[in-house]
Amino acid sequence: MRRENDQYFTPKGLTRSLLRHVPTLAGARVLEPSAGMGHISNILKSDFNCRVLTNDIDATMPCDYHMDATGEPFWELMESTSQFDPMRKRWVVTNPPYKQAAEILDGAIESGFEGMAMLLRLSFLEPTRNRAELLRDLEPMLSHLIIFSPRPSFTENGRSDSVTSCWFVWQWDNVGGTRVINCTDWKEYND
């Protein structure tokens, strides 16, 4: 049985591993469109001096906004907010509901964010009907695949997912291809 709103929380070590391998994120302005309880945004703020704007569709979550991140009104609002001055480094960093990941990614692209990091199943690389064109268009911008082993538990009960998790990182200024990183020490950064 899936959790309501696909709320599977991100272990600290995964976010710290992202920032260890993508240091340009330090000090960035970040939007977390599926923030939940703040597992990612709190690490971005405390450990990496990011200014983070949070959103979650669930109004009970402690976020700045409670909108549907798959909708155009949300992205229009994010484009217009002064916190996302287009002259500053602007990123989207999130562990989105898997079924809405392509829509959230498309919204971030259309809104002109300089980089996007999404924690997804490695199977997101599969060019399915609803994301084949998107993946093809974004292929030159895919700068990092940070693949985790052992598989993390997102349910806080120690049980891991049946599919490997990975940070997909896209950057508009990427010119060096895709760096594949097998991250086997992520648990060392959990506390």
Secondary structure, DSSP 8 states (H G I E B T S, - for coil): ---GGG-----HHHHHHHHHH-GGGTT-EEEETT-TTTHHHHHHHHHH--EEEEB-SSTTS--SB---TTSHHHHHHHHH-GGG-TTS-EEEEE---GGGHHHHHHHHHHTT-SEEEEEEEGGGGS--TTTHHHHHHHGGGEEEEEEESS---SSSSS---SS-EEEEEEETT--S--EEEEE--GGGG--
